[in-house]
């Protein structure tokens, strides 16, 4: 994985750090326990952010939103925030079908 395609947010208050990445056009996040050793990071499960979660970052102008804007561009990020749950489900089904083929 390329480093420029990931972002680590460490709150610095003892709570777990969060990694964000763009994978196959989708934004994913995983929570890293501070107590974990580096070798076990790869075992943390990535979860795709939902459109409302993305929109929350954009509305709050978070560091994540700013990073996504630079990596994805404004228009693709806005489209990702505006997707309906039906569109997300269809995209996931299509991805699964592509993997099975």
MMTF fields as JSON, N, C-alpha, C and O atoms, coordinates in Angstrom:
{
  "mmtfVersion": "1.0.0",
  "mmtfProducer": "UNKNOWN",
  "numBonds": 403,
  "numAtoms": 404,
  "numGroups": 101,
  "numChains": 1,
  "numModels": 1,
  "chainsPerModel": [1],
  "groupsPerChain": [101],
  "chainIdList": ["A"],
  "bondAtomList": [4, 2, 8, 6, 12, 10, 16, 14, 20, 18, 24, 22, 28, 26, 32, 30, 36, 34, 40, 38, 44, 42, 48, 46, 52, 50, 56, 54, 60, 58, 64, 62, 68, 66, 72, 70, 76, 74, 80, 78, 84, 82, 88, 86, 92, 90, 96, 94, 100, 98, 104, 102, 108, 106, 112, 110, 116, 114, 120, 118, 124, 122, 128, 126, 132, 130, 136, 134, 140, 138, 144, 142, 148, 146, 152, 150, 156, 154, 160, 158, 164, 162, 168, 166, 172, 170, 176, 174, 180, 178, 184, 182, 188, 186, 192, 190, 196, 194, 200, 198, 204, 202, 208, 206, 212, 210, 216, 214, 220, 218, 224, 222, 228, 226, 232, 230, 236, 234, 240, 238, 244, 242, 248, 246, 252, 250, 256, 254, 260, 258, 264, 262, 268, 266, 272, 270, 276, 274, 280, 278, 284, 282, 288, 286, 292, 290, 296, 294, 300, 298, 304, 302, 308, 306, 312, 310, 316, 314, 320, 318, 324, 322, 328, 326, 332, 330, 336, 334, 340, 338, 344, 342, 348, 346, 352, 350, 356, 354, 360, 358, 364, 362, 368, 366, 372, 370, 376, 374, 380, 378, 384, 382, 388, 386, 392, 390, 396, 394, 400, 398],
  "bondOrderList": [1, 1, 1, 1, 1, 1, 1, 1, 1, 1, 1, 1, 1, 1, 1, 1, 1, 1, 1, 1, 1, 1, 1, 1, 1, 1, 1, 1, 1, 1, 1, 1, 1, 1, 1, 1, 1, 1, 1, 1, 1, 1, 1, 1, 1, 1, 1, 1, 1, 1, 1, 1, 1, 1, 1, 1, 1, 1, 1, 1, 1, 1, 1, 1, 1, 1, 1, 1, 1, 1, 1, 1, 1, 1, 1, 1, 1, 1, 1, 1, 1, 1, 1, 1, 1, 1, 1, 1, 1, 1, 1, 1, 1, 1, 1, 1, 1, 1, 1, 1],
  "groupList": [{"groupName": "UNK", "atomNameList": ["N", "CA", "C", "O"], "elementList": ["N", "C", "C", "O"], "formalChargeList": [0, 0, 0, 0], "bondAtomList": [1, 0, 2, 1, 3, 2], "bondOrderList": [1, 1, 2], "singleLetterCode": "X", "chemCompType": "L-PEPTIDE LINKING"}],
  "groupTypeList": [0, 0, 0, 0, 0, 0, 0, 0, 0, 0, 0, 0, 0, 0, 0, 0, 0, 0, 0, 0, 0, 0, 0, 0, 0, 0, 0, 0, 0, 0, 0, 0, 0, 0, 0, 0, 0, 0, 0, 0, 0, 0, 0, 0, 0, 0, 0, 0, 0, 0, 0, 0, 0, 0, 0, 0, 0, 0, 0, 0, 0, 0, 0, 0, 0, 0, 0, 0, 0, 0, 0, 0, 0, 0, 0, 0, 0, 0, 0, 0, 0, 0, 0, 0, 0, 0, 0, 0, 0, 0, 0, 0, 0, 0, 0, 0, 0, 0, 0, 0, 0],
  "groupIdList": [1, 2, 3, 4, 5, 6, 7, 8, 9, 10, 11, 12, 13, 14, 15, 16, 17, 18, 19, 20, 21, 22, 23, 24, 25, 26, 27, 28, 29, 30, 31, 32, 33, 34, 35, 36, 37, 38, 39, 40, 41, 42, 43, 44, 45, 46, 47, 48, 49, 50, 51, 52, 53, 54, 55, 56, 57, 58, 59, 60, 61, 62, 63, 64, 65, 66, 67, 68, 69, 70, 71, 72, 73, 74, 75, 76, 77, 78, 79, 80, 81, 82, 83, 84, 85, 86, 87, 88, 89, 90, 91, 92, 93, 94, 95, 96, 97, 98, 99, 100, 101],
  "secStructList": [7, 7, 4, 4, 4, 3, 3, 3, 3, 7, 7, 1, 1, 1, 1, 7, 3, 3, 3, 3, 3, 3, 3, 6, 6, 3, 3, 3, 3, 3, 3, 3, 7, 6, 6, 1, 7, 4, 4, 4, 4, 4, 4, 1, 7, 7, 3, 3, 7, 7, 2, 2, 2, 2, 2, 2, 2, 2, 2, 2, 6, 7, 2, 2, 2, 2, 2, 2, 2, 2, 2, 2, 7, 2, 2, 2, 2, 2, 2, 2, 2, 2, 7, 7, 2, 2, 2, 2, 2, 2, 2, 2, 2, 2, 2, 2, 2, 2, 2, 2, 7],
  "xCoordList": [0.85, 0.0, 0.896, 1.916, 0.509, 1.289, 0.965, -0.199, 1.995, 1.818, 0.961, 0.228, 1.04, 0.27, -1.224, -2.027, -1.596, -3.0, -3.593, -4.727, -2.846, -3.345, -3.112, -2.217, -3.937, -3.824, -4.026, -4.991, -3.13, -3.294, -3.611, -2.903, -4.699, -5.111, -4.937, -5.612, -4.016, -3.753, -4.233, -3.632, -5.303, -5.853, -4.909, -5.063, -3.938, -2.97, -3.491, -2.811, -4.686, -5.253, -5.353, -6.049, -4.657, -4.686, -5.743, -5.732, -6.658, -7.653, -7.012, -5.987, -7.616, -7.007, -6.833, -7.643, -5.762, -5.53, -6.448, -6.921, -6.688, -7.517, -6.736, -6.12, -6.771, -6.174, -7.287, -8.345, -7.046, -7.981, -7.238, -6.045, -7.953, -7.356, -8.429, -9.627, -7.961, -8.846, -8.511, -7.384, -9.49, -9.282, -10.371, -11.559, -9.96, -10.911, -11.989, -13.159, -11.59, -12.526, -13.408, -14.277, -13.203, -14.007, -13.105, -11.928, -13.671, -12.915, -13.157, -14.295, -12.059, -12.129, -11.378, -10.485, -11.759, -11.154, -10.968, -11.751, -9.905, -9.722, -9.235, -8.564, -9.59, -9.185, -8.006, -8.05, -6.955, -5.755, -5.643, -5.674, -5.513, -5.33, -3.897, -2.956, -3.727, -2.402, -1.486, -0.277, -2.05, -1.249, -0.783, 0.069, -1.349, -0.977, 0.433, 0.921, 1.058, 2.382, 2.217, 1.193, 3.232, 3.182, 2.847, 2.103, 3.391, 3.189, 1.723, 1.309, 0.939, -0.452, -1.391, -2.586, -0.881, -1.738, -2.436, -3.587, -1.746, -2.337, -3.561, -4.316, -3.759, -4.901, -6.133, -7.208, -5.995, -7.141, -8.033, -7.547, -9.306, -10.258, -10.607, -10.973, -10.485, -10.884, -12.391, -12.963, -13.037, -14.473, -14.726, -14.123, -15.623, -15.947, -16.797, -17.755, -16.449, -17.251, -18.526, -18.511, -19.618, -20.907, -20.983, -20.224, -21.89, -22.057, -22.327, -21.756, -23.178, -23.359, -22.076, -21.838, -21.255, -19.993, -19.058, -18.411, -18.995, -18.184, -18.705, -17.931, -20.016, -20.626, -20.32, -20.097, -20.308, -19.993, -18.572, -18.341, -17.64, -16.272, -16.225, -15.556, -16.948, -16.942, -17.577, -17.032, -18.708, -19.399, -18.528, -18.487, -17.831, -16.972, -15.609, -14.807, -15.346, -14.063, -12.897, -11.942, -13.005, -11.988, -10.716, -10.694, -9.661, -8.404, -8.643, -8.052, -9.506, -9.828, -10.464, -10.085, -11.418, -12.081, -11.088, -11.147, -10.187, -9.191, -8.261, -7.912, -7.863, -7.004, -7.741, -7.177, -9.024, -9.814, -10.004, -9.964, -10.21, -10.386, -9.134, -9.23, -7.968, -6.716, -6.515, -6.033, -6.873, -6.628, -7.675, -7.332, -8.95, -10.038, -10.48, -10.877, -10.407, -10.976, -12.334, -12.983, -12.743, -13.977, -15.213, -16.038, -15.351, -16.575, -16.759, -17.864, -15.745, -15.931, -16.257, -17.026, -15.673, -15.962, -17.413, -18.086, -17.886, -19.292, -20.224, -21.229, -19.898, -20.727, -20.747, -21.792, -19.606, -19.539, -20.411, -21.002, -20.488, -21.321, -22.808, -23.637, -23.135, -24.532, -25.126, -26.318, -24.325, -24.844, -25.952, -25.883, -26.97, -28.04, -27.6, -26.641, -28.295, -27.949, -28.132, -27.406, -29.102, -29.302, -28.083, -27.648, -27.529, -26.354, -25.16, -24.386, -25.003, -23.896, -24.039, -23.06, -25.258, -25.492, -25.219, -24.608, -25.659, -25.407, -23.923, -23.44, -23.193, -21.745, -21.054, -20.118, -21.501, -20.904, -21.201, -20.328, -22.436, -22.793, -21.951, -21.481, -21.773, -20.981, -19.536, -18.921, -18.994, -17.62, -17.49, -16.501, -18.47, -18.45, -18.544, -17.879, -19.371, -19.499, -18.19, -17.786, -17.524, -16.24, -15.196, -14.396, -15.207, -14.257, -14.525, -13.596, -15.801, -16.181, -15.856, -15.636, -15.826, -15.599, -14.162, -13.811],
  "yCoordList": [-1.174, 0.0, 1.236, 1.278, 2.215, 3.439, 4.36, 4.528, 4.951, 5.791, 7.022, 7.484, 7.556, 8.764, 8.49, 9.422, 7.229, 6.853, 6.553, 6.083, 6.816, 6.588, 7.816, 8.622, 7.934, 9.019, 8.429, 7.701, 8.734, 8.302, 9.523, 10.529, 9.42, 10.486, 9.966, 9.026, 10.596, 10.229, 11.374, 12.448, 11.163, 12.259, 12.762, 13.884, 11.941, 12.377, 12.415, 12.907, 11.901, 11.908, 10.499, 10.28, 9.558, 8.179, 7.327, 6.105, 7.94, 7.15, 6.579, 7.08, 5.533, 4.864, 5.783, 6.675, 5.537, 6.239, 5.639, 4.511, 6.398, 5.933, 6.079, 7.113, 5.029, 5.061, 5.206, 4.591, 6.02, 6.186, 5.853, 6.125, 5.262, 4.986, 5.075, 4.995, 5.242, 5.198, 3.899, 3.699, 3.026, 1.706, 1.469, 1.454, 1.285, 1.051, 2.13, 1.836, 3.367, 4.48, 4.696, 5.567, 3.922, 4.049, 4.431, 4.072, 5.167, 5.572, 4.533, 4.179, 4.061, 3.067, 3.566, 4.407, 3.027, 3.443, 2.217, 1.27, 2.254, 1.232, 1.929, 2.959, 1.341, 1.881, 1.066, -0.165, 1.756, 1.096, 1.303, 2.432, 0.22, 0.299, 0.747, 0.171, 1.751, 2.294, 1.191, 1.225, 0.23, -0.823, -1.877, -2.706, -1.842, -2.854, -2.639, -1.512, -3.709, -3.63, -3.42, -3.784, -2.832, -2.51, -3.736, -3.63, -4.908, -6.117, -6.53, -7.155, -6.188, -6.625, -5.633, -5.907, -4.488, -3.503, -4.087, -3.754, -4.949, -5.497, -6.371, -6.7, -6.745, -7.578, -6.764, -7.331, -5.455, -4.596, -4.556, -4.467, -4.62, -4.699, -3.304, -2.404, -3.149, -1.913, -1.927, -2.956, -0.784, -0.648, 0.551, 1.612, 0.364, 1.439, 2.489, 2.154, 3.756, 4.839, 4.994, 4.879, 5.251, 5.459, 6.895, 7.751, 7.168, 8.552, 9.538, 10.628, 9.194, 10.141, 10.371, 11.483, 9.331, 9.508, 10.437, 11.308, 10.243, 11.132, 12.562, 13.51, 12.706, 14.038, 14.734, 15.944, 13.978, 14.544, 15.124, 16.196, 14.414, 14.933, 16.206, 17.176, 16.187, 17.35, 18.561, 19.663, 18.361, 19.468, 20.04, 21.254, 19.161, 19.607, 20.1, 20.569, 19.993, 20.389, 19.79, 20.481, 18.489, 17.802, 17.608, 17.826, 17.195, 16.881, 15.779, 15.793, 14.833, 13.744, 14.312, 13.926, 15.219, 15.822, 16.589, 16.52, 17.31, 18.072, 17.138, 17.403, 16.046, 15.052, 14.4, 14.234, 14.031, 13.408, 14.357, 13.935, 15.621, 16.607, 16.675, 16.754, 16.644, 16.679, 15.373, 15.4, 14.246, 12.949, 12.627, 12.13, 12.91, 12.52, 13.646, 13.406, 14.87, 16.003, 16.351, 15.508, 17.575, 18.065, 17.348, 16.882, 17.254, 16.694, 15.211, 14.825, 14.36, 12.957, 12.805, 11.923, 13.658, 13.585, 13.957, 13.298, 14.99, 15.39, 14.29, 13.992, 13.679, 12.567, 11.41, 10.793, 11.111, 10.024, 10.33, 9.423, 11.597, 11.996, 11.915, 11.703, 12.085, 12.163, 10.828, 10.755, 9.776, 8.475, 8.001, 8.17, 7.408, 6.814, 5.429, 4.875, 4.872, 3.529, 2.488, 1.495, 2.699, 1.769, 1.768, 0.708, 2.949, 3.036, 2.352, 1.68, 2.517, 1.887, 0.372, -0.334, -0.138, -1.582, -2.139, -3.2, -1.446, -1.912, -1.937, -2.866, -0.934, -0.885, -2.026, -2.617, -2.349, -3.459, -4.785, -5.648, -4.954, -6.192, -6.338, -7.431, -5.246, -5.259, -5.633, -6.394, -5.108, -5.423, -6.906, -7.54, -7.455, -8.877, -9.744, -10.777, -9.326, -10.073, -10.027, -11.028, -8.875, -8.751, -9.68, -10.285, -9.789, -10.662, -12.14, -12.937, -12.485, -13.876, -14.288, -15.468, -13.327, -13.632, -13.967, -14.245],
  "zCoordList": [0.0, 0.0, 0.0, 0.687, -0.761, -0.843, 0.329, 0.693, 0.913, 2.089, 1.792, 2.666, 0.579, 0.278, 0.216, 0.173, 0.212, 0.124, 1.488, 1.575, 2.562, 3.911, 4.78, 4.526, 5.806, 6.769, 8.155, 8.383, 9.079, 10.468, 11.31, 11.264, 12.091, 12.995, 14.414, 14.835, 15.146, 16.533, 17.411, 17.403, 18.166, 18.964, 20.058, 20.54, 20.452, 21.442, 22.865, 23.766, 23.072, 24.425, 25.013, 26.004, 24.397, 24.878, 24.204, 24.354, 23.464, 22.749, 21.485, 21.023, 20.931, 19.775, 18.564, 18.311, 17.835, 16.574, 15.51, 15.647, 14.464, 13.356, 12.067, 11.807, 11.266, 9.93, 8.914, 9.045, 7.906, 6.796, 5.52, 5.392, 4.576, 3.273, 2.203, 2.476, 0.985, -0.178, -0.887, -1.341, -0.979, -1.567, -2.605, -2.28, -3.85, -4.948, -5.009, -5.255, -4.787, -4.894, -3.677, -3.695, -2.624, -1.404, -0.241, -0.209, 0.716, 1.9, 2.994, 3.301, 3.568, 4.631, 5.853, 5.751, 7.025, 8.279, 9.161, 9.108, 9.98, 11.005, 12.265, 12.21, 13.401, 14.69, 15.188, 15.201, 15.598, 16.105, 17.601, 18.091, 18.307, 19.744, 20.017, 19.472, 20.84, 21.158, 21.693, 21.466, 22.39, 23.022, 22.03, 22.35, 20.811, 19.817, 19.321, 19.237, 19.005, 18.4, 16.897, 16.32, 16.27, 14.841, 13.999, 13.024, 14.366, 13.562, 13.484, 12.508, 14.496, 14.507, 13.826, 13.708, 13.374, 12.71, 11.493, 11.208, 10.787, 9.564, 9.85, 8.935, 11.111, 11.468, 11.843, 12.043, 11.941, 12.224, 10.991, 9.863, 11.209, 10.112, 9.574, 10.331, 8.266, 7.606, 7.404, 7.046, 7.633, 7.41, 6.511, 6.677, 5.561, 4.631, 5.33, 6.026, 5.145, 5.701, 4.893, 3.668, 5.572, 4.917, 4.412, 4.867, 3.478, 3.025, 4.173, 4.168, 5.159, 6.267, 7.084, 7.557, 7.25, 7.959, 7.181, 7.762, 5.873, 5.034, 5.104, 5.237, 5.013, 5.057, 6.379, 6.409, 7.461, 8.77, 8.791, 9.35, 8.184, 8.092, 7.245, 7.6, 6.114, 5.215, 5.898, 5.841, 6.532, 7.209, 8.319, 8.519, 9.043, 10.125, 9.665, 10.473, 8.36, 7.788, 8.586, 8.94, 8.856, 9.647, 8.831, 7.62, 9.521, 8.847, 7.815, 6.734, 8.152, 7.232, 5.967, 4.861, 6.113, 4.953, 4.085, 2.857, 4.718, 3.958, 3.193, 2.043, 3.835, 3.181, 2.005, 0.924, 2.234, 1.169, -0.008, -1.163, 0.281, -0.793, -1.667, -2.892, -1.038, -1.815, -2.59, -3.723, -2.002, -2.63, -3.704, -4.777, -3.412, -4.31, -5.235, -6.375, -4.737, -5.44, -4.833, -4.215, -5.014, -4.395, -4.923, -4.137, -6.23, -6.806, -6.487, -6.106, -6.62, -6.223, -4.731, -4.348, -3.899, -2.463, -2.191, -1.399, -2.832, -2.656, -3.15, -2.503, -4.3, -4.805, -3.812, -3.604, -3.199, -2.217, -1.0, -0.413, -0.624, 0.518, 0.188, 1.072, -1.081, -1.495, -1.919, -2.219, -1.95, -2.381, -1.454, -0.236, -2.052, -1.254, -0.809, -1.346, 0.164, 0.653, -0.446, -0.476, -1.36, -2.477, -3.395, -3.845, -3.676, -4.534, -3.886, -4.567, -2.583, -1.868, -1.915, -2.155, -1.686, -1.715, -3.112, -3.239, -4.154, -5.521, -5.825, -6.473, -5.369, -5.593, -4.872, -5.41, -3.657, -2.914, -3.596, -3.685, -4.08, -4.776, -6.059, -6.377, -6.775, -7.995, -7.689, -8.436, -6.604, -6.206, -5.876, -6.244, -5.192, -4.853, -6.103, -6.197, -7.066, -8.31, -9.088, -9.68, -9.091, -9.782, -9.167, -9.882, -7.837, -7.16, -7.476, -7.612, -7.59, -7.852, -9.292, -9.564, -10.202, -11.625, -11.913, -13.059]
}
